[in-house]
Amino acid sequence: MPRPARPDRHASPGRKSSRPKVDHRTRQPAREYELDVLSGLEHVAATELGGVPLARDVRGLRFWYPGNPERLTRLRSVVAVYRVQAWDVPRPRGLLGHQQLGELTAYLQEVIAVGGHRSFRLGAAGKESSVMQRLAEELQTSLNLPHDPQEGELLIRLRPQDDGPGWDVLARITPRPVSARPWRVCNMAGGLNATIAYAAHKLAGQRDVDRIFNPMSGSGTLLIERDLMGPSAALVGVDVNPEAVQCAQANIQAARRQIEVAQRDALHTGLPARSFDLIMADLPWGDAIGTHGGNEALYPAFLQEMHRLTSQRGRLCVITHEIRLFERVLQEQQRWHATELFQVASGGHHPKAYLLSRR
């Protein structure tokens, strides 16, 4: 799992803890949180966090919040949300002290009360050490939760503070990552991470009047994420693979959405010219889906057909890891104005998202 972004933190040196602060507006205790995001999407997550009422003292992706943590689990651009608390101990062994262990237990019990976690695991450098093993044993007893080193639902991360001699303890507030959408009941090889789909839609522009097309729709991630964001004039997906269509339909049903997905070749839809205002495409990268050789023929044909289907002032958003090939084809065709939206680290890849408009 990607490491949570390490924002600039302007607290005074030697900060001892992040104990609750009372918010003067709500009279409720504010807790400290940190967002874990895919590298490259920090700006999207920061913008989304800016829309959360009552979030304050924001430093990058770390902030204080006095509201119901459930609101934070609805953030769609993040991988996970962590509660944060700091201890003024020089090394993790200090957490085994009677007072510190009691404080740590109380802190984690608050997180469990929100998330309903049924097991826990430690995520830290040296987690196989004797100190970490003893800490896991103590927490198993004090929390009355089983320690599952591989699949534990309460992920507890320990790391040294950036601005002091102590240690931060981060606890994921949900049993699964927020990016593991509850509607995903079916997966396909090469499926797009939902947070990337959300970011692409946000940066491509969200308009209620858009007629939206998703060629090569796969398991339906781009379609579902857009429909959950709000209304559109039309939302249509196609895929030549019947198994992908069935998979997308299962996810759409689980998400309780009404989205049209059909089995059809995206390059030969038979649809009228200029049918769509926004086309969203996660093109084959040549590993899990397609081949590099096949993409040499696919990419030029795709851009030509999407140029036909895009309205005069429409947009085409493309996500791909075949960056050199895609940019070369753009240069050769000279049919599109292109802007890079982001490059993201995901699953060992570094795909880019581009926003194109017709010349």
WOQUI-V899873 format. One record per residue. N is the residue number from 1. RES is the residue in three letters. SS is DSSP state (H for helix, E for strand, C for the rest). NEAR is the number of other ideal C-beta (glycine too) atoms within 12 Angstrom. Layout:
n->N res->RES ss->SS near->NEAR
n->N res->RES ss->SS near->NEAR
This chain:
n->1 res->MET ss->C near->24
n->2 res->PRO ss->C near->29
n->3 res->ARG ss->C near->22
n->4 res->PRO ss->C near->35
n->5 res->ALA ss->C near->32
n->6 res->ARG ss->C near->24
n->7 res->PRO ss->C near->26
n->8 res->ASP ss->C near->14
n->9 res->ARG ss->C near->26
n->10 res->HIS ss->C near->14
n->11 res->ALA ss->C near->24
n->12 res->SER ss->C near->10
n->13 res->PRO ss->C near->14
n->14 res->GLY ss->C near->13
n->15 res->ARG ss->C near->24
n->16 res->LYS ss->C near->22
n->17 res->SER ss->C near->26
n->18 res->SER ss->C near->36
n->19 res->ARG ss->C near->20
n->20 res->PRO ss->C near->21
n->21 res->LYS ss->E near->21
n->22 res->VAL ss->E near->14
n->23 res->ASP ss->C near->20
n->24 res->HIS ss->C near->13
n->25 res->ARG ss->C near->15
n->26 res->THR ss->C near->17
n->27 res->ARG ss->C near->11
n->28 res->GLN ss->C near->18
n->29 res->PRO ss->E near->18
n->30 res->ALA ss->E near->27
n->31 res->ARG ss->E near->36
n->32 res->GLU ss->E near->39
n->33 res->TYR ss->E near->45
n->34 res->GLU ss->E near->44
n->35 res->LEU ss->E near->49
n->36 res->ASP ss->E near->39
n->37 res->VAL ss->C near->45
n->38 res->LEU ss->C near->41
n->39 res->SER ss->C near->28
n->40 res->GLY ss->C near->30
n->41 res->LEU ss->C near->41
n->42 res->GLU ss->H near->33
n->43 res->HIS ss->H near->24
n->44 res->VAL ss->H near->35
n->45 res->ALA ss->H near->45
n->46 res->ALA ss->H near->27
n->47 res->THR ss->H near->23
n->48 res->GLU ss->H near->31
n->49 res->LEU ss->H near->38
n->50 res->GLY ss->C near->19
n->51 res->GLY ss->C near->19
n->52 res->VAL ss->C near->32
n->53 res->PRO ss->C near->16
n->54 res->LEU ss->C near->27
n->55 res->ALA ss->C near->33
n->56 res->ARG ss->E near->24
n->57 res->ASP ss->E near->23
n->58 res->VAL ss->E near->27
n->59 res->ARG ss->E near->26
n->60 res->GLY ss->C near->23
n->61 res->LEU ss->C near->43
n->62 res->ARG ss->E near->40
n->63 res->PHE ss->E near->34
n->64 res->TRP ss->E near->32
n->65 res->TYR ss->E near->38
n->66 res->PRO ss->C near->28
n->67 res->GLY ss->C near->25
n->68 res->ASN ss->C near->17
n->69 res->PRO ss->H near->33
n->70 res->GLU ss->H near->17
n->71 res->ARG ss->H near->22
n->72 res->LEU ss->H near->40
n->73 res->THR ss->H near->33
n->74 res->ARG ss->H near->24
n->75 res->LEU ss->C near->39
n->76 res->ARG ss->C near->38
n->77 res->SER ss->C near->44
n->78 res->VAL ss->C near->42
n->79 res->VAL ss->C near->42
n->80 res->ALA ss->E near->40
n->81 res->VAL ss->E near->45
n->82 res->TYR ss->E near->46
n->83 res->ARG ss->E near->44
n->84 res->VAL ss->E near->44
n->85 res->GLN ss->E near->36
n->86 res->ALA ss->E near->36
n->87 res->TRP ss->E near->35
n->88 res->ASP ss->C near->26
n->89 res->VAL ss->C near->29
n->90 res->PRO ss->C near->16
n->91 res->ARG ss->C near->25
n->92 res->PRO ss->H near->35
n->93 res->ARG ss->H near->22
n->94 res->GLY ss->H near->25
n->95 res->LEU ss->H near->38
n->96 res->LEU ss->H near->27
n->97 res->GLY ss->C near->19
n->98 res->HIS ss->H near->13
n->99 res->GLN ss->H near->16
n->100 res->GLN ss->H near->30
n->101 res->LEU ss->H near->27
n->102 res->GLY ss->H near->19
n->103 res->GLU ss->H near->27
n->104 res->LEU ss->H near->37
n->105 res->THR ss->H near->30
n->106 res->ALA ss->H near->22
n->107 res->TYR ss->H near->37
n->108 res->LEU ss->H near->39
n->109 res->GLN ss->H near->23
n->110 res->GLU ss->H near->23
n->111 res->VAL ss->H near->35
n->112 res->ILE ss->H near->31
n->113 res->ALA ss->H near->17
n->114 res->VAL ss->H near->27
n->115 res->GLY ss->H near->32
n->116 res->GLY ss->C near->18
n->117 res->HIS ss->C near->33
n->118 res->ARG ss->C near->19
n->119 res->SER ss->E near->26
n->120 res->PHE ss->E near->39
n->121 res->ARG ss->E near->31
n->122 res->LEU ss->E near->39
n->123 res->GLY ss->E near->29
n->124 res->ALA ss->C near->28
n->125 res->ALA ss->C near->17
n->126 res->GLY ss->C near->18
n->127 res->LYS ss->C near->25
n->128 res->GLU ss->C near->14
n->129 res->SER ss->C near->17
n->130 res->SER ss->H near->14
n->131 res->VAL ss->H near->24
n->132 res->MET ss->H near->28
n->133 res->GLN ss->H near->21
n->134 res->ARG ss->H near->21
n->135 res->LEU ss->H near->39
n->136 res->ALA ss->H near->34
n->137 res->GLU ss->H near->20
n->138 res->GLU ss->H near->28
n->139 res->LEU ss->H near->38
n->140 res->GLN ss->H near->25
n->141 res->THR ss->H near->16
n->142 res->SER ss->H near->26
n->143 res->LEU ss->H near->33
n->144 res->ASN ss->C near->16
n->145 res->LEU ss->C near->29
n->146 res->PRO ss->E near->21
n->147 res->HIS ss->E near->30
n->148 res->ASP ss->C near->21
n->149 res->PRO ss->C near->20
n->150 res->GLN ss->C near->14
n->151 res->GLU ss->C near->16
n->152 res->GLY ss->C near->30
n->153 res->GLU ss->C near->29
n->154 res->LEU ss->E near->42
n->155 res->LEU ss->E near->38
n->156 res->ILE ss->E near->44
n->157 res->ARG ss->E near->34
n->158 res->LEU ss->E near->37
n->159 res->ARG ss->E near->27
n->160 res->PRO ss->E near->24
n->161 res->GLN ss->C near->31
n->162 res->ASP ss->C near->25
n->163 res->ASP ss->C near->22
n->164 res->GLY ss->C near->22
n->165 res->PRO ss->C near->19
n->166 res->GLY ss->C near->30
n->167 res->TRP ss->E near->35
n->168 res->ASP ss->E near->40
n->169 res->VAL ss->E near->42
n->170 res->LEU ss->E near->38
n->171 res->ALA ss->E near->46
n->172 res->ARG ss->E near->43
n->173 res->ILE ss->C near->43
n->174 res->THR ss->C near->33
n->175 res->PRO ss->C near->28
n->176 res->ARG ss->C near->25
n->177 res->PRO ss->C near->31
n->178 res->VAL ss->C near->36
n->179 res->SER ss->C near->38
n->180 res->ALA ss->C near->23
n->181 res->ARG ss->C near->32
n->182 res->PRO ss->C near->20
n->183 res->TRP ss->C near->28
n->184 res->ARG ss->C near->30
n->185 res->VAL ss->C near->22
n->186 res->CYS ss->C near->26
n->187 res->ASN ss->C near->24
n->188 res->MET ss->C near->28
n->189 res->ALA ss->C near->19
n->190 res->GLY ss->C near->29
n->191 res->GLY ss->C near->32
n->192 res->LEU ss->C near->48
n->193 res->ASN ss->C near->39
n->194 res->ALA ss->H near->40
n->195 res->THR ss->H near->39
n->196 res->ILE ss->H near->45
n->197 res->ALA ss->H near->45
n->198 res->TYR ss->H near->42
n->199 res->ALA ss->H near->47
n->200 res->ALA ss->H near->46
n->201 res->HIS ss->H near->41
n->202 res->LYS ss->H near->32
n->203 res->LEU ss->H near->31
n->204 res->ALA ss->H near->37
n->205 res->GLY ss->C near->26
n->206 res->GLN ss->C near->26
n->207 res->ARG ss->C near->22
n->208 res->ASP ss->C near->17
n->209 res->VAL ss->C near->18
n->210 res->ASP ss->C near->32
n->211 res->ARG ss->E near->29
n->212 res->ILE ss->E near->44
n->213 res->PHE ss->E near->44
n->214 res->ASN ss->E near->52
n->215 res->PRO ss->E near->43
n->216 res->MET ss->C near->47
n->217 res->SER ss->C near->45
n->218 res->GLY ss->C near->44
n->219 res->SER ss->C near->42
n->220 res->GLY ss->C near->47
n->221 res->THR ss->H near->46
n->222 res->LEU ss->H near->47
n->223 res->LEU ss->H near->46
n->224 res->ILE ss->H near->43
n->225 res->GLU ss->H near->43
n->226 res->ARG ss->H near->44
n->227 res->ASP ss->H near->35
n->228 res->LEU ss->H near->29
n->229 res->MET ss->H near->31
n->230 res->GLY ss->C near->18
n->231 res->PRO ss->C near->18
n->232 res->SER ss->C near->31
n->233 res->ALA ss->C near->19
n->234 res->ALA ss->E near->26
n->235 res->LEU ss->E near->37
n->236 res->VAL ss->E near->36
n->237 res->GLY ss->E near->44
n->238 res->VAL ss->E near->37
n->239 res->ASP ss->E near->35
n->240 res->VAL ss->C near->25
n->241 res->ASN ss->C near->27
n->242 res->PRO ss->H near->15
n->243 res->GLU ss->H near->18
n->244 res->ALA ss->H near->37
n->245 res->VAL ss->H near->30
n->246 res->GLN ss->H near->23
n->247 res->CYS ss->H near->33
n->248 res->ALA ss->H near->44
n->249 res->GLN ss->H near->31
n->250 res->ALA ss->H near->23
n->251 res->ASN ss->H near->39
n->252 res->ILE ss->H near->34
n->253 res->GLN ss->H near->20
n->254 res->ALA ss->H near->20
n->255 res->ALA ss->C near->27
n->256 res->ARG ss->C near->14
n->257 res->ARG ss->C near->26
n->258 res->GLN ss->C near->17
n->259 res->ILE ss->C near->34
n->260 res->GLU ss->E near->25
n->261 res->VAL ss->E near->38
n->262 res->ALA ss->E near->27
n->263 res->GLN ss->E near->22
n->264 res->ARG ss->C near->25
n->265 res->ASP ss->C near->19
n->266 res->ALA ss->C near->38
n->267 res->LEU ss->C near->26
n->268 res->HIS ss->C near->15
n->269 res->THR ss->C near->28
n->270 res->GLY ss->C near->15
n->271 res->LEU ss->C near->25
n->272 res->PRO ss->C near->13
n->273 res->ALA ss->C near->17
n->274 res->ARG ss->C near->19
n->275 res->SER ss->C near->27
n->276 res->PHE ss->E near->40
n->277 res->ASP ss->E near->32
n->278 res->LEU ss->E near->41
n->279 res->ILE ss->E near->50
n->280 res->MET ss->E near->55
n->281 res->ALA ss->E near->46
n->282 res->ASP ss->E near->47
n->283 res->LEU ss->C near->43
n->284 res->PRO ss->C near->39
n->285 res->TRP ss->C near->35
n->286 res->GLY ss->C near->25
n->287 res->ASP ss->C near->19
n->288 res->ALA ss->C near->19
n->289 res->ILE ss->C near->28
n->290 res->GLY ss->C near->28
n->291 res->THR ss->C near->16
n->292 res->HIS ss->H near->19
n->293 res->GLY ss->H near->13
n->294 res->GLY ss->H near->20
n->295 res->ASN ss->H near->29
n->296 res->GLU ss->H near->21
n->297 res->ALA ss->H near->18
n->298 res->LEU ss->H near->33
n->299 res->TYR ss->H near->36
n->300 res->PRO ss->H near->24
n->301 res->ALA ss->H near->22
n->302 res->PHE ss->H near->41
n->303 res->LEU ss->H near->40
n->304 res->GLN ss->H near->24
n->305 res->GLU ss->H near->31
n->306 res->MET ss->H near->43
n->307 res->HIS ss->H near->30
n->308 res->ARG ss->H near->28
n->309 res->LEU ss->H near->36
n->310 res->THR ss->E near->40
n->311 res->SER ss->E near->28
n->312 res->GLN ss->E near->16
n->313 res->ARG ss->E near->17
n->314 res->GLY ss->E near->32
n->315 res->ARG ss->E near->39
n->316 res->LEU ss->E near->46
n->317 res->CYS ss->E near->45
n->318 res->VAL ss->E near->43
n->319 res->ILE ss->E near->46
n->320 res->THR ss->E near->45
n->321 res->HIS ss->C near->33
n->322 res->GLU ss->C near->34
n->323 res->ILE ss->H near->26
n->324 res->ARG ss->H near->17
n->325 res->LEU ss->H near->31
n->326 res->PHE ss->H near->36
n->327 res->GLU ss->H near->21
n->328 res->ARG ss->H near->17
n->329 res->VAL ss->H near->32
n->330 res->LEU ss->H near->32
n->331 res->GLN ss->H near->16
n->332 res->GLU ss->H near->16
n->333 res->GLN ss->H near->24
n->334 res->GLN ss->C near->15
n->335 res->ARG ss->C near->23
n->336 res->TRP ss->E near->30
n->337 res->HIS ss->E near->19
n->338 res->ALA ss->E near->28
n->339 res->THR ss->E near->20
n->340 res->GLU ss->E near->24
n->341 res->LEU ss->E near->31
n->342 res->PHE ss->E near->33
n->343 res->GLN ss->E near->24
n->344 res->VAL ss->C near->37
n->345 res->ALA ss->C near->25
n->346 res->SER ss->E near->33
n->347 res->GLY ss->C near->23
n->348 res->GLY ss->C near->12
n->349 res->HIS ss->E near->26
n->350 res->HIS ss->C near->21
n->351 res->PRO ss->C near->39
n->352 res->LYS ss->E near->35
n->353 res->ALA ss->E near->43
n->354 res->TYR ss->E near->35
n->355 res->LEU ss->E near->30
n->356 res->LEU ss->E near->35
n->357 res->SER ss->E near->25
n->358 res->ARG ss->E near->27
n->359 res->ARG ss->C near->15
